[in-house]
Structure formats: structure tokens, C-alpha cells
Amino acid sequence: MSNDEATFDDVVPPISPEEAKTLIGRGDAIVIDVREAHEVARTGKVAGALHIPLGLLPSHEFDRGKALLLYCAVGERSELGGRTLKSLGYRKVFNLGGFRDWVKSGGAVDKAN
């Protein structure tokens, strides 16, 4: 589907790191890292984020009252993951973009083991 054919339900709006920090601080969000395990092992992840690779998202249930903030390395897989979650009926889904953007903004990081 091209961008011109996308419906409103397909759109996963972006959220800035600053907006995400506000939602996280209020306890109103679940942050989901959709990268592969080797990527997370190399760089760490957003503090408190769940690590669920993109292909495993459909097998998880999330609190529908909270905003779901997805991120990956650059924002493409998080967009796909957001579309997947929206197709499963989740409505408050946002694309946080790339992990580097979070780090540049001064966001807290759980270091890799």
C-alpha cells in the first residue's frame, strides 16, 4: 500500500522523545523495542522498555489504556510494528523512531549486559 492509499487507521503518528518522556513519567506509556536481540545487546535500550522483536509483537497482549511507544534503530520497523498493533485493535500507538534519537535527547538508557 502506498502512502497515498493509507487509511487513518494505518497511520502510526510519530512522537518526540520529549513527549514520550512526559507520558513515561506519568506512567501512561509502555515503551517497546522492536529491534533484534543482537542490536539491543550491543547498544542497550530505553530505560524500562520491553524488548519484543518485531515478528513477535502479535503474540503479546498490552494494556489498551496505555500509549504504546515503539522504536527500533531508525524508525522503519517501529512503523511496521505500530501498523501491526493497530490492525490488532490498539489505538494509542506511536512511533518513537530510532534509538539514537532517544539517546541524543538525553533519554535514560538501560545498558547492555
Beta strands, then each sheet from edge to edge (+ up, - down):
strand 1: 29-33
strand 2: 45-46
strand 3: 50-51
strand 4: 67-72
strand 5: 93-98
strand 6: 109-110
sheet 1: 3+ 1+ 4+ 5+
sheet 2: 2+ 6-
end
